[in-house]
Amino acid sequence: MSGPKPSAVRRRREASRGLARPRAAERPGRSPNGQAERVGRSPSGQAERVGRAAERLVRIAERERVAHMPYMPGAVPGQPDEDAVAQDAAEAEAAFSHEAVAPDATASYGTHPDQLVDFYAPRSGGGSLSGGPGGSNGAGGGSSAPARAPLVVVLHGGAWRAAYDRRHISPFAAFLAGRGFAVASVEYRRGPGGDGGVESGEAGRWPETFDDVAAAMDALPDLAAGVLPQADVGRTVVTGHSAGGHLALWASARHLLPADSPWRAAATPLRGVVALAPIADLVRAEELGVCSHASAQLLGGAGRFEERLPYADPVALLPTGVATTLVQGRTDIVVPPRVAESFADAAAKAGEPVRLVLLDGAGHFPLIDPVTEACARVAEEIARLARLA
């Protein structure tokens, strides 16, 4: 791609913030008071050098199939790491094997067909996952949980591409409802505008993707009060997976957007953000070629990437003053741990250490697969911020 190299963008961004890249031994992201948590270790320098060579290989995959472009941290140059790819494929198949779970209600926050929010009422007892209406976690099933449950806002992933909508994360939303949360799963415009359609591999729409997330967050208190009275909007936690993790971090930081941003808003009293394998640092993601350079596409292409970073990159919006947890699979080859680690390092430099939880043995998709231990850990992290636990 043409345009500024991400490494050059990073240097200018850090210089403008008065930040110097620390020596390895001095890197922050850990805190003696427990504000930050790292479980496991980051890849060695050798693995990183090998990984960079493998990244160049995976970028040649055909565009229509690149919703999640593999990153091979342990690959031999010229040969993909077959074990990592096989693990990722198995985890993806397992996560997507659950049938979509119908919501209890759906409300619109705008006139476009994608401007919708699915609501899942809280259930008590943490019943088993249902594959559709009438089950314990589907519409019309299960017993009601006690009133005024914390509200969890869910932003789905899929590299901001049109082919992936909120239905693939509905089992996760229903799982959270089964844990006693009120859940709002937000849809938003993705992929290209115009006639691109779901077959196009282009990521995001500028500015529509951000228009929608901002509008949904602004509308949610009133929507939830009318549609889901069990929801306690005063105890709201925002979560998102992958590209949705980026949007969750961005939505929590709108009060720090530039003054001329149409999405700037007063700080909202969120309990916190739990970002799952998030594309949390757009410059680092571009350096790694994450999701076939979806971050640059989201911002309108390489020619607009640098100028739009202050309006879209969570790293440019630190410190937020919002409690933030990142949950990351240690073996993730879709959005590698280095992206979350980069955000955590930037937050620590900005004086606001975040909680970074690296899960050994988990890749990208178990974080939203309701039958996995990784997903149970996600629910625990959300509960911690909502002060349920």
C-alpha positions as CSV (number, residue, x, y, z in Angstrom):
1,M,0.0,0.0,0.0
2,S,1.1,3.5,-0.6
3,G,1.1,6.3,2.0
4,P,3.0,6.8,5.2
5,K,4.6,3.8,6.8
6,P,3.0,2.8,10.1
7,S,6.4,2.9,11.8
8,A,6.9,6.6,10.7
9,V,3.4,7.4,11.8
10,R,4.1,5.8,15.2
11,R,7.3,7.9,15.6
12,R,5.4,11.1,14.9
13,R,2.5,10.2,17.1
14,E,4.8,9.4,20.1
15,A,6.9,12.5,19.5
16,S,3.8,14.6,19.6
17,R,2.8,13.1,22.9
18,G,6.3,13.5,24.3
19,L,6.8,9.7,24.5
20,A,10.0,7.8,23.8
21,R,9.9,4.1,23.0
22,P,11.2,2.4,26.1
23,R,14.0,-0.1,26.3
24,A,12.6,-3.7,26.6
25,A,13.6,-3.9,30.2
26,E,11.7,-0.7,31.0
27,R,8.4,-1.4,29.2
28,P,5.4,-0.7,31.3
29,G,2.1,-2.5,31.3
30,R,2.6,-4.1,34.7
31,S,1.6,-2.5,38.0
32,P,2.6,-3.6,41.5
33,N,-0.9,-2.7,42.7
34,G,-2.5,-5.2,40.3
35,Q,-4.0,-2.7,37.9
36,A,-2.3,-4.5,35.0
37,E,-2.2,-8.2,34.6
38,R,-0.2,-10.3,32.1
39,V,-0.7,-14.0,32.1
40,G,2.0,-15.6,30.0
41,R,4.9,-14.0,28.1
42,S,5.1,-12.1,24.9
43,P,6.9,-13.7,21.9
44,S,10.7,-13.6,21.8
45,G,12.6,-11.3,19.5
46,Q,13.4,-14.3,17.3
47,A,9.7,-15.3,17.0
48,E,8.8,-11.7,16.1
49,R,11.4,-11.6,13.3
50,V,10.2,-14.9,12.0
51,G,6.6,-13.7,12.3
52,R,7.2,-10.7,10.2
53,A,8.4,-12.9,7.3
54,A,5.3,-15.0,7.6
55,E,3.0,-12.0,7.6
56,R,4.2,-11.2,4.1
57,L,3.0,-14.7,3.0
58,V,-0.5,-14.6,4.4
59,R,-1.3,-11.2,2.7
60,I,-1.6,-12.9,-0.7
61,A,-4.8,-14.7,0.3
62,E,-7.7,-13.8,-2.0
63,R,-9.6,-10.7,-0.7
64,E,-13.0,-12.3,-0.6
65,R,-11.9,-14.7,2.1
66,V,-9.9,-12.3,4.2
67,A,-12.3,-11.4,7.0
68,H,-9.6,-12.5,9.4
69,M,-6.1,-12.6,7.9
70,P,-3.8,-15.1,9.7
71,Y,-0.7,-13.9,11.5
72,M,1.8,-16.7,12.0
73,P,4.0,-16.0,15.1
74,G,5.9,-19.2,15.0
75,A,6.2,-19.8,11.3
76,V,9.3,-20.7,9.5
77,P,10.1,-18.2,6.7
78,G,8.5,-19.4,3.5
79,Q,6.3,-21.9,5.3
80,P,3.2,-21.2,7.4
81,D,2.9,-22.6,10.8
82,E,0.4,-25.4,10.1
83,D,-0.3,-26.1,13.7
84,A,-1.3,-22.5,14.4
85,V,-3.5,-22.4,11.3
86,A,-5.2,-25.7,12.2
87,Q,-5.8,-24.5,15.8
88,D,-7.3,-21.3,14.5
89,A,-9.6,-23.1,12.0
90,A,-10.8,-25.5,14.7
91,E,-11.5,-22.7,17.1
92,A,-13.4,-20.7,14.5
93,E,-15.5,-23.7,13.4
94,A,-16.4,-24.4,17.1
95,A,-17.3,-20.8,17.8
96,F,-19.5,-20.5,14.6
97,S,-21.1,-23.9,15.1
98,H,-23.7,-22.5,17.5
99,E,-27.0,-21.4,15.9
100,A,-27.9,-17.7,16.1
101,V,-29.9,-16.9,19.2
102,A,-33.0,-14.7,18.7
103,P,-33.1,-11.6,20.9
104,D,-36.0,-10.7,23.3
105,A,-36.4,-7.4,21.5
106,T,-34.9,-5.3,18.7
107,A,-35.0,-1.5,18.5
108,S,-33.8,1.0,15.9
109,Y,-31.5,3.9,16.6
110,G,-31.7,5.3,13.1
111,T,-33.4,4.8,9.7
112,H,-30.7,2.6,8.0
113,P,-31.4,-1.1,8.1
114,D,-28.2,-1.7,10.0
115,Q,-28.9,0.8,12.7
116,L,-30.4,-1.8,15.1
117,V,-29.8,-3.0,18.6
118,D,-30.8,-6.5,19.8
119,F,-31.7,-6.8,23.5
120,Y,-31.3,-9.9,25.6
121,A,-33.1,-9.9,29.0
122,P,-31.1,-11.2,32.0
123,R,-31.7,-14.7,33.1
124,S,-30.9,-16.3,36.4
125,G,-29.1,-19.6,37.0
126,G,-26.8,-19.4,34.0
127,G,-28.7,-22.0,32.0
128,S,-27.4,-23.8,29.0
129,L,-27.0,-22.1,25.6
130,S,-30.1,-22.3,23.4
131,G,-30.0,-22.3,19.6
132,G,-33.1,-20.2,19.0
133,P,-36.4,-18.9,20.2
134,G,-38.1,-20.6,23.0
135,G,-34.9,-22.0,24.7
136,S,-33.4,-21.0,28.0
137,N,-31.5,-18.1,26.4
138,G,-33.6,-17.4,23.3
139,A,-36.5,-15.1,23.0
140,G,-39.4,-16.0,25.2
141,G,-37.5,-18.6,27.3
142,G,-36.0,-18.8,30.7
143,S,-36.8,-17.2,34.0
144,S,-36.4,-13.5,34.7
145,A,-33.4,-12.4,36.7
146,P,-33.7,-9.9,39.5
147,A,-34.5,-6.4,38.3
148,R,-31.9,-3.8,37.4
149,A,-29.1,-5.9,36.0
150,P,-25.9,-4.3,34.7
151,L,-26.1,-3.5,31.0
152,V,-23.5,-5.0,28.8
153,V,-23.1,-3.4,25.3
154,V,-21.7,-5.8,22.8
155,L,-20.0,-4.7,19.6
156,H,-19.3,-7.5,17.2
157,G,-16.2,-8.1,15.2
158,G,-15.5,-9.2,11.6
159,A,-12.8,-6.7,10.5
160,W,-15.5,-4.1,10.0
161,R,-16.5,-6.0,6.9
162,A,-20.0,-6.2,5.6
163,A,-20.2,-10.0,5.4
164,Y,-20.0,-10.3,9.2
165,D,-23.0,-9.0,11.2
166,R,-24.2,-9.3,14.8
167,R,-25.8,-12.7,14.3
168,H,-22.4,-14.5,14.7
169,I,-22.0,-13.0,18.2
170,S,-25.6,-13.7,19.3
171,P,-24.6,-16.9,21.2
172,F,-22.1,-14.9,23.2
173,A,-24.8,-12.2,23.9
174,A,-27.2,-14.9,25.1
175,F,-24.5,-16.4,27.2
176,L,-24.0,-13.1,29.0
177,A,-27.7,-12.8,29.5
178,G,-27.6,-16.3,31.1
179,R,-24.9,-14.9,33.5
180,G,-27.4,-12.3,34.7
181,F,-26.5,-9.3,32.5
182,A,-28.9,-7.2,30.5
183,V,-27.3,-7.2,27.0
184,A,-27.5,-4.8,24.1
185,S,-25.9,-6.1,20.9
186,V,-25.3,-3.3,18.5
187,E,-25.3,-3.5,14.7
188,Y,-23.6,-0.9,12.6
189,R,-22.7,-0.2,9.0
190,R,-19.6,-2.1,7.8
191,G,-17.8,-2.7,4.5
192,P,-17.9,-0.3,1.6
193,G,-20.6,2.2,0.8
194,G,-22.5,2.3,-2.4
195,D,-22.8,-1.0,-4.3
196,G,-20.0,-2.9,-2.6
197,G,-22.3,-5.4,-1.0
198,V,-21.4,-8.2,1.4
199,E,-19.1,-9.9,-1.1
200,S,-16.6,-7.0,-1.1
201,G,-13.6,-7.5,1.2
202,E,-13.2,-3.8,1.9
203,A,-13.3,-3.0,5.7
204,G,-15.4,-0.3,7.2
205,R,-17.2,2.8,6.0
206,W,-15.9,6.2,6.7
207,P,-17.6,8.0,8.4
208,E,-20.7,5.7,8.7
209,T,-19.2,3.0,10.9
210,F,-18.2,5.7,13.5
211,D,-21.5,7.6,12.9
212,D,-23.4,4.5,13.9
213,V,-21.5,3.5,17.0
214,A,-21.7,7.0,18.3
215,A,-25.4,7.2,17.6
216,A,-26.1,3.8,19.2
217,M,-24.2,4.7,22.3
218,D,-26.1,8.0,22.6
219,A,-29.5,6.3,22.1
220,L,-28.9,3.3,24.3
221,P,-30.0,4.7,27.7
222,D,-33.4,5.6,26.3
223,L,-33.8,2.5,24.2
224,A,-32.9,0.2,27.1
225,A,-35.2,2.1,29.5
226,G,-38.1,1.5,27.1
227,V,-37.3,-2.0,25.8
228,L,-35.4,-3.6,28.6
229,P,-36.5,-2.1,32.0
230,Q,-34.4,-4.7,33.8
231,A,-31.2,-2.9,32.6
232,D,-29.4,-0.7,35.0
233,V,-27.8,1.8,32.6
234,G,-25.9,3.3,35.5
235,R,-23.8,0.1,35.5
236,T,-22.9,-0.1,31.9
237,V,-19.9,-2.1,30.6
238,V,-19.0,-2.0,26.9
239,T,-17.4,-5.1,25.4
240,G,-16.4,-5.9,21.8
241,H,-14.5,-8.6,20.0
242,S,-11.7,-8.0,17.5
243,A,-12.8,-5.0,15.3
244,G,-15.6,-4.6,17.8
245,G,-13.0,-4.4,20.6
246,H,-11.5,-1.4,18.7
247,L,-15.0,0.2,18.6
248,A,-15.6,-0.5,22.3
249,L,-12.3,1.3,23.2
250,W,-13.2,4.1,20.9
251,A,-16.7,4.5,22.2
252,S,-15.4,4.9,25.7
253,A,-13.0,7.6,24.7
254,R,-15.3,10.0,22.7
255,H,-14.8,12.7,25.2
256,L,-11.2,12.9,24.2
257,L,-11.8,13.2,20.4
258,P,-10.6,16.4,18.7
259,A,-12.8,19.4,19.2
260,D,-13.9,19.3,15.5
261,S,-14.9,15.7,15.6
262,P,-18.7,15.2,15.0
263,W,-18.5,12.2,17.4
264,R,-17.1,14.0,20.4
265,A,-19.3,13.7,23.4
266,A,-19.2,14.4,27.1
267,A,-17.8,11.6,29.2
268,T,-20.4,8.9,30.0
269,P,-20.4,7.2,33.4
270,L,-19.4,3.8,32.1
271,R,-18.3,1.2,34.6
272,G,-15.7,0.1,32.2
273,V,-14.6,-1.6,28.9
274,V,-13.6,-5.2,28.3
275,A,-12.0,-5.4,24.9
276,L,-11.5,-8.9,23.5
277,A,-8.6,-9.5,21.2
278,P,-9.1,-5.9,20.1
279,I,-7.5,-4.1,17.2
280,A,-6.6,-1.6,19.8
281,D,-3.6,0.1,18.1
282,L,-4.3,0.9,14.5
283,V,-0.7,1.8,13.7
284,R,0.6,-1.5,15.2
285,A,-2.1,-3.4,13.4
286,E,-1.0,-2.0,10.1
287,E,2.6,-2.8,10.9
288,L,1.5,-6.4,11.3
289,G,-0.9,-6.4,8.3
290,V,-3.7,-7.5,10.6
291,C,-6.8,-8.6,8.7
292,S,-5.3,-7.7,5.4
293,H,-4.7,-4.1,6.3
294,A,-8.3,-3.6,7.5
295,S,-7.3,-0.7,9.7
296,A,-6.2,1.4,6.7
297,Q,-9.3,0.5,4.8
298,L,-11.5,1.5,7.8
299,L,-9.9,5.0,7.7
300,G,-10.4,5.4,3.9
301,G,-7.1,4.1,2.6
302,A,-3.5,4.7,3.1
303,G,-3.7,8.2,1.8
304,R,-6.0,9.2,4.6
305,F,-4.7,6.9,7.3
306,E,-2.4,9.3,9.2
307,E,-4.7,12.3,9.1
308,R,-7.6,10.3,10.5
309,L,-5.8,8.5,13.3
310,P,-6.6,11.2,15.9
311,Y,-10.3,10.6,15.2
312,A,-10.3,6.8,15.2
313,D,-7.3,5.2,17.0
314,P,-7.8,4.3,20.6
315,V,-4.1,4.8,21.3
316,A,-4.5,8.5,20.4
317,L,-7.2,8.9,23.0
318,L,-5.3,8.1,26.2
319,P,-5.7,8.3,29.1
320,T,-9.5,7.9,29.1
321,G,-10.3,7.7,32.8
322,V,-12.4,4.6,32.1
323,A,-11.5,1.3,33.7
324,T,-10.2,-0.9,30.9
325,T,-9.5,-4.6,30.6
326,L,-8.0,-6.3,27.6
327,V,-8.5,-10.1,27.2
328,Q,-6.3,-11.7,24.7
329,G,-5.7,-15.3,23.6
330,R,-2.0,-16.0,23.8
331,T,-2.0,-18.1,20.6
332,D,-4.2,-15.7,18.5
333,I,-3.0,-15.6,14.9
334,V,-5.8,-13.3,13.8
335,V,-5.1,-10.3,16.0
336,P,-1.8,-11.1,17.6
337,P,-1.1,-10.3,21.2
338,R,1.4,-7.7,20.2
339,V,-1.5,-5.4,19.3
340,A,-3.1,-5.5,22.8
341,E,0.4,-5.3,24.4
342,S,1.1,-2.1,22.4
343,F,-2.1,-0.5,23.6
344,A,-1.3,-1.5,27.2
345,D,2.2,-0.1,26.9
346,A,0.8,3.2,25.5
347,A,-1.7,3.4,28.3
348,A,1.0,2.9,30.9
349,K,3.1,5.6,29.4
350,A,0.1,7.9,29.5
351,G,-0.2,7.3,33.2
352,E,-3.2,5.0,33.1
353,P,-2.2,1.3,33.3
354,V,-4.8,-1.1,32.0
355,R,-5.5,-4.7,32.9
356,L,-4.1,-7.0,30.3
357,V,-5.1,-10.7,30.6
358,L,-3.3,-13.1,28.3
359,L,-4.9,-16.5,28.2
360,D,-2.5,-19.4,27.5
361,G,-3.7,-21.9,24.9
362,A,-6.5,-19.7,23.6
363,G,-6.7,-18.1,20.1
364,H,-9.0,-15.6,18.7
365,F,-12.4,-17.2,18.7
366,P,-12.7,-19.0,22.1
367,L,-13.2,-15.6,23.7
368,I,-16.8,-15.5,22.2
369,D,-17.5,-19.2,22.2
370,P,-19.9,-19.8,25.1
371,V,-18.7,-23.3,25.9
372,T,-15.0,-22.4,26.5
373,E,-13.1,-21.5,29.6
374,A,-11.9,-18.4,27.9
375,C,-15.4,-17.1,27.5
376,A,-16.2,-17.8,31.1
377,R,-13.1,-15.7,32.0
378,V,-14.5,-12.9,29.8
379,A,-17.7,-13.0,31.8
380,E,-15.8,-12.8,35.0
381,E,-13.9,-9.8,33.8
382,I,-17.1,-8.0,32.8
383,A,-18.6,-8.9,36.2
384,R,-15.5,-7.5,38.0
385,L,-16.0,-4.1,36.3
386,A,-19.8,-4.1,36.9
387,R,-19.0,-5.0,40.5
388,L,-21.1,-8.1,40.4
389,A,-18.2,-10.2,41.8
